[in-house]
Amino acid sequence: MLTSKFAGKLRTKINQFSGYESSGLDKTAQRFVGEAIYGMLCSQSVLLTEIGRTLQSPVSLKKIEERFCRQLQKPGLWDDINSQVLADAGPRIGPETLMNYLGAEPHEVSN
């Protein structure tokens, strides 16, 4: 029971975050963003089949994967998401902010 309660709270928080980050997208794209974030966190994978398995949906895994592929092919999807994330993160990044890129050593942002 405790695990399902935690999972429900986690999913609520992810939906709030993804709803904010995907504002401006159509309803199906917003749903995709939320499911993708939840699936990547739970499965610790970026493979569509692994993400789909974590959703525990009555829909077949093949159909979920096809739906994800259609969403990923939408024109402008990543531009919209990137601009929203950058708009949110931009004010929080200053001259003393440490940046880390996958596997790189942390360093200070220089002007």
Residue pairs with C-beta under 8 A, 6 or more apart in sequence:
10 38
10 41
11 38
14 34
14 37
14 38
14 41
15 34
17 37
18 30
18 33
18 34
18 37
19 30
19 34
20 84
20 88
21 33
21 81
21 84
21 85
21 88
22 29
22 30
22 33
22 34
22 80
22 81
22 84
23 30
23 84
24 80
24 84
25 33
25 77
25 80
25 81
28 71
29 71
29 74
29 77
32 67
32 68
32 71
33 81
35 51
35 55
35 68
36 51
36 68
38 54
38 55
39 50
39 51
39 52
39 54
39 55
40 46
40 51
42 54
43 50
43 51
43 53
43 54
45 51
48 64
48 65
48 68
48 69
49 61
49 65
51 68
52 61
52 64
52 65
52 68
53 61
55 64
57 64
71 77
93 109
94 109
95 108
95 109
95 111
96 108
96 109
97 108
97 109
98 106
98 107
98 108
98 109
99 106
99 107
99 108
99 109
100 106
